[in-house]
Structures are given as structure tokens and as C-alpha cells.
């Protein structure tokens, strides 16, 4: 079921988009699965999808050179950008918020492009972390929630005090030692700051 916020976001995009972008945005539906939206948007030619990406704020060309040579990747980015404008929950203050195309959020989710809330808690984190650790990423509430407990039933996602970089707490019993080793190796592979786990 489509929410009022989703209707409002899509309506606002359609009201301000150019003709090519309107066609692509109209093909997106928040009520269908991701792959269906991807197929629907990939049906458009490159000119349509590039115009939509430009409208949504992406750089698609550097001079005459295309930055996205794969229509599927660009279509994916268009979907993620549209969805990043929907209502989200701040991982730091717990409030619901929405970003708009004109906003420049302090952080963007590494996985889905969702912009962070611009609350005092996020600003405080950024100010206190003058230089985030190399390889650190920020994940939005939705991505943290979707990926919680994804690897093993004994894993829970938490956040470090630096810019919301996910860490893992693992509880193991003697017979689950192999799970712990697999999880540690996976974490080392994913993010360099977990090499000392």
C-alpha cells in the first residue's frame, strides 16, 4: 500500500520534472518489488534515464564521457534516489524525517543513498569526528534494519561512537566457534576497520 508520504514525494517529483524524466518517474511504483521497478525503468532508452538521473541530481557525464555505461546501474541509482526521498527514521534521535532534492544531508547511506537527518545529534557526531576512520561508512536506519541478523542468528547490529559505522556483537557457545570465525572473517572482508576483531 502506498503511503501519503510516498504519494507526496512522487507527485512533487512529477510536478517539477521535465518531460523525459516524468515518463521514467511514472514507471516507478512503491507498491511493487525492486526488480519490477528496475525492469520498468530499464525499458526506457539511455536518454530518458540519463535525463531523470540529472533531474535527481546525479552527474551522468564528464564532458562527453558517460559516467554510467550500464543502463541497469543507472536505473538502480534512479530507484534508490527516489526512495531516499521517502520518510525515514533517524538512527541517532529516533525522529522521522524526509529529505528533498534540494537538501544536502550531512551523510549519505553507503548502500541506498538515503540522506541522514540534519538533527543536532548527527551534527554533533560529525563535529566530534573531525576525521572519520578510513573505510568507515554510514548506514541509514532502513539498511541497518534490513541487514540485522542477516548472517547468523547470534549477530546483532550496533553502532560505534564514530559516524554510525556498524559493528557486530557476537555471542557464541563452545559449539558455535566456527560461526564466530566465519563472521570475523566476513567482517574483516567487508570493512577495513574490523581487521582487529
HELIX and SHEET records of a PDB file:
HELIX    1   1 UNK A    4  UNK A   16  1                                  13    
HELIX    2   2 UNK A   19  UNK A   27  1                                   9    
HELIX    3   3 UNK A   34  UNK A   42  1                                   9    
HELIX    4   4 UNK A   46  UNK A   55  1                                  10    
HELIX    5   5 UNK A   71  UNK A   84  1                                  14    
HELIX    6   6 UNK A  120  UNK A  128  1                                   9    
HELIX    7   7 UNK A  141  UNK A  147  1                                   7    
HELIX    8   8 UNK A  174  UNK A  176  5                                   3    
HELIX    9   9 UNK A  177  UNK A  190  1                                  14    
HELIX   10  10 UNK A  192  UNK A  194  5                                   3    
SHEET    1   A 2 UNK A  61  UNK A  62  0                                        
SHEET    2   A 2 UNK A  65  UNK A  66 -1                                        
SHEET    1   B 2 UNK A  88  UNK A  89  0                                        
SHEET    2   B 2 UNK A  96  UNK A  97 -1                                        
SHEET    1   C 2 UNK A 155  UNK A 159  0                                        
SHEET    2   C 2 UNK A 166  UNK A 170 -1                                        
END                                                                             
